[in-house]
Amino acid sequence: MIHVEAIPILRDNYAWAIHDGRRAALVDPGEAAPILAWLDRRGISLAGILVTHHHHDHVGGIRELLARASVPVFGPTRGAAPAHEVADGDNIVLPGLDLVVTAMATPGHTLDHVCYHGFGHLFCGDTLFSCGCGRLFEGTPADMHASLTRLAGLPGATLMHCAHEYTLANIVFALEVEPDNADLQRRHAEALSARKLGRPTLPVDLATERVTNPFLRCNVDTVVNAASNHAGYPVNAGVDTFTVVRAWKDEA
């Protein structure tokens, strides 16, 4: 049986372990020590590494992990050497796990950002967060909006695994945009309960994100109207609304 578990690292990152109880592929191992402790505690061997993008909090543990076990690394080559570079649509067989994930190019947060989708799961790094999305360090609003639209088109039952525990802070902002969104209010209560118990707010299914995440709702009247009110002028649905809402979030 395949399991996907969050390993807390750094301040608020998660590395995700895809494992069968014996071998594990890791997604975005930004710090080695907690991951090595997790592997040793479980008696699980490292089988491979997936990287979504080159930021240090996603790749910082790779060299130390490779010193423990020589395993393949897949992802953008920038910051993740040595890596097998992946391109949009590439199918990657996770070593030792008999699983295949498909790479999806999702520029916006960085130009080289890649997400991985397969076996009912999405590993989306810093492109999509629960009730939020990544900052635009390299890409344009149009890039990010296109990437998010593509991710939102995956099946609603897909479980989303992002790389940071940002959910509560994102919900505070999302409620500014849509204060009367009952689905968002329910998600807020669930996330608060999870964090009080020391549990991650993730994964979350994409169907929930579609009704709670303002960055996936830039064609919905309530979000378009909120963006127009914030901007002080009428804003078109889609990319223009996304641009206003992303700038609004950056101000928050």
Secondary structure as the mmCIF struct_conf table of DSSP 4:
data_model
#
loop_
_struct_conf.conf_type_id
_struct_conf.id
_struct_conf.beg_label_comp_id
_struct_conf.beg_label_asym_id
_struct_conf.beg_label_seq_id
_struct_conf.end_label_comp_id
_struct_conf.end_label_asym_id
_struct_conf.end_label_seq_id
STRN STRN1 HIS A 3 ILE A 9
TURN_TY1_P TURN_TY1_P1 LEU A 10 ASP A 12
STRN STRN2 ASN A 13 HIS A 19
BEND BEND1 ASP A 20 ARG A 22
STRN STRN3 ARG A 23 VAL A 27
HELX_RH_AL_P HELX_RH_AL_P1 ALA A 32 ARG A 42
TURN_TY1_P TURN_TY1_P2 GLY A 43 GLY A 43
STRN STRN4 SER A 45 LEU A 50
BEND BEND2 THR A 52 THR A 52
HELX_RH_AL_P HELX_RH_AL_P2 HIS A 56 VAL A 59
TURN_TY1_P TURN_TY1_P3 GLY A 60 GLY A 61
HELX_RH_AL_P HELX_RH_AL_P3 ILE A 62 ARG A 68
STRN STRN5 VAL A 73 PHE A 74
BEND BEND3 GLY A 75 GLY A 75
BEND BEND4 THR A 77 THR A 77
TURN_TY1_P TURN_TY1_P4 ARG A 78 GLY A 79
BEND BEND5 ALA A 80 ALA A 80
BEND BEND6 PRO A 82 PRO A 82
STRN STRN6 HIS A 84 HIS A 84
TURN_TY1_P TURN_TY1_P5 ASP A 88 GLY A 89
STRN STRN7 ASN A 91 LEU A 94
TURN_TY1_P TURN_TY1_P6 PRO A 95 ASP A 98
STRN STRN8 LEU A 99 ALA A 105
BEND BEND7 GLY A 108 THR A 110
TURN_TY1_P TURN_TY1_P7 LEU A 111 ASP A 112
STRN STRN9 VAL A 114 GLY A 118
TURN_TY1_P TURN_TY1_P8 PHE A 119 GLY A 120
STRN STRN10 HIS A 121 GLY A 125
TURN_TY1_P TURN_TY1_P9 ASP A 126 THR A 127
STRN STRN11 LEU A 128 PHE A 129
TURN_TY1_P TURN_TY1_P10 SER A 130 CYS A 131
STRN STRN12 GLY A 132 CYS A 133
BEND BEND8 PHE A 137 GLY A 139
HELX_RH_AL_P HELX_RH_AL_P4 PRO A 141 ALA A 152
TURN_TY1_P TURN_TY1_P11 GLY A 153 GLY A 153
BEND BEND9 LEU A 154 LEU A 154
TURN_TY1_P TURN_TY1_P12 GLY A 156 ALA A 157
HELX_LH_PP_P HELX_LH_PP_P1 THR A 158 THR A 158
STRN STRN13 LEU A 159 CYS A 162
BEND BEND10 ALA A 163 ALA A 163
STRN STRN14 HIS A 164 HIS A 164
HELX_RH_AL_P HELX_RH_AL_P5 THR A 167 VAL A 177
TURN_TY1_P TURN_TY1_P13 PRO A 179 ASP A 180
HELX_RH_AL_P HELX_RH_AL_P6 ALA A 182 LYS A 196
TURN_TY1_P TURN_TY1_P14 LEU A 197 GLY A 198
STRN STRN15 VAL A 204 ASP A 205
HELX_RH_AL_P HELX_RH_AL_P7 LEU A 206 THR A 212
HELX_RH_3T_P HELX_RH_3T_P1 PRO A 214 LEU A 216
TURN_TY1_P TURN_TY1_P15 CYS A 218 ASN A 219
BEND BEND11 VAL A 220 VAL A 220
HELX_RH_AL_P HELX_RH_AL_P8 ASP A 221 ALA A 231
TURN_TY1_P TURN_TY1_P16 GLY A 232 GLY A 232
BEND BEND12 TYR A 233 TYR A 233
TURN_TY1_P TURN_TY1_P17 ALA A 237 GLY A 238
HELX_RH_AL_P HELX_RH_AL_P9 VAL A 239 GLU A 251
#
